[in-house]
Amino acid sequence: TYDCLVSASSLQWMPPLGRTLAHLAGLLRPGGHFAFAVMLDETLRELHAAEVAVVSGIAKAATLPSTTEVHAGLAAAGLACTESFVDDHVVHAPSAAALLRDLHDVGATGSLAPGRRHLTRRQMRLLCD
């Protein structure tokens, strides 16, 4: 068991979140601490809005947890939340293509939501123009 676990922007890719948190709780010693950051359901909302403009009605690329789901998962795992906050981090990219390149370069390729397909080359060109 561990005294402390730390995770940065990875747990949202391990659904279902509640089961992942329960597993991690089992790795902590009694009184241990768990610090983490996750991307929430409103992450990249502007990019999704641009995708909808290109492909009407397209589903979000990834299904990310809401704040409520995170707190419910913590409670179900028996983890006490001592501090929680949402930080809006805004990145200003010169273009959609530049943003997509930056996301790829930091490894934020994510996983597709159920039923979501990758954009076609034509759709990617429309998004990036």
N, C-alpha and C positions, 0 to 999 in steps of 0.2 A: 504494500500500500504506500501511498504518497502523502506527504505533508501539504503539497500544493500542486495544482494543475493549472496550466495556462494555455489558452487557445486564442488565436487571432484570425478571424474571418475564414473559418473553415467549417464550423459546425453546421452552417446552413446547407452545406452540400451532403449532409449525412442524415437524410430523413429515414424514419420519422424522428424528429428532434427529441421527443420524450424518451424514446428508447435509448438514444445516444446519451442523453443526460443521465439516465438511470445507470447505464454502464459506467460512465465516468464517476458517478457518485459512489459506486462500488469499489472504485480504485482509491478513494480518499480514506485516510485514517480518520477516526472520530476527531472532530474539531479541525479537520483539514480545510483548506481554502481552495476555491476554484474561481479563477478570473478569466473572463472571455469577452470577445467582441464578435458579433454576428452582423451580417447584412440582413436588413429587414425588408418586408414586402414592398416598401416604396423605393427601394434602391433602383437607380437607373430609370426612374419614371419618365424622364425626358426622352431617353433613348427608345423606350417602349412607345411613347406617343409618336415619335418619328416613324417607327415600324408600322404603326396602325395607319399612318398617312400613306405609306407605301403599299401595305397589304391590309385592306379593310377587314376588321374583326379578328386579326391575328391574336392568338393567346400570348401572354407574357412568356418570354424565353425560359424563365426559371420560376419555380414556385418557392418563394422565400417565406419564412415564418413572420407572423405579426408579433408585436410586443406582447400581446395577450397570450399567444401560443408559447412564447419563450417563458413567460412567468408561470403558465400552467405546467409546462414541462419541468421547470425547476421544482415546483411544489410537488408534483407527482413523483419526482425522483427523491424527495425528501431533502432537497437542498434549500437552505434559507438564503434569501436574497437580501444582502445588507446594503447594497447600493446599485442603482440602475439609472441610466440616462440614455437618451437618444441624441446623437450628434449628427447634424446634417453637414456632411462634407461635400462641398460643391467644387467640381472641377470644371474649368472653362477650357474646352477644347476648340481649336480653330475649325474643326469639321467633324462630321460623324466618322469618317475614315480614320482621322487622327485619334479619336476617342477609342474606336475599336482596336486600333493598333496598340494604344497604351494599355487597354484592358488585357489584351493578349500577352503583352510583354511582362505584365505583373502576374501572369498565371490565372487571371480571372476569366477563364473560359467556361467555368460552371458546367452544369448539366441541363439538358433540356427538360422542360416540364412535360408530364404525360400528354401525349397527343400533339405536341409541338414539333414541327419539322424545321430543319435549318432553312434559312432564306436561300432562294435560288440566286444564281449569279446576277440575273437581271434585277431581282429585288435588291440585292446588295448594291448594285450600281445606282439604282434609284435612291436608295437610302443615303449613299455617300455623295451623290451629286448635289 
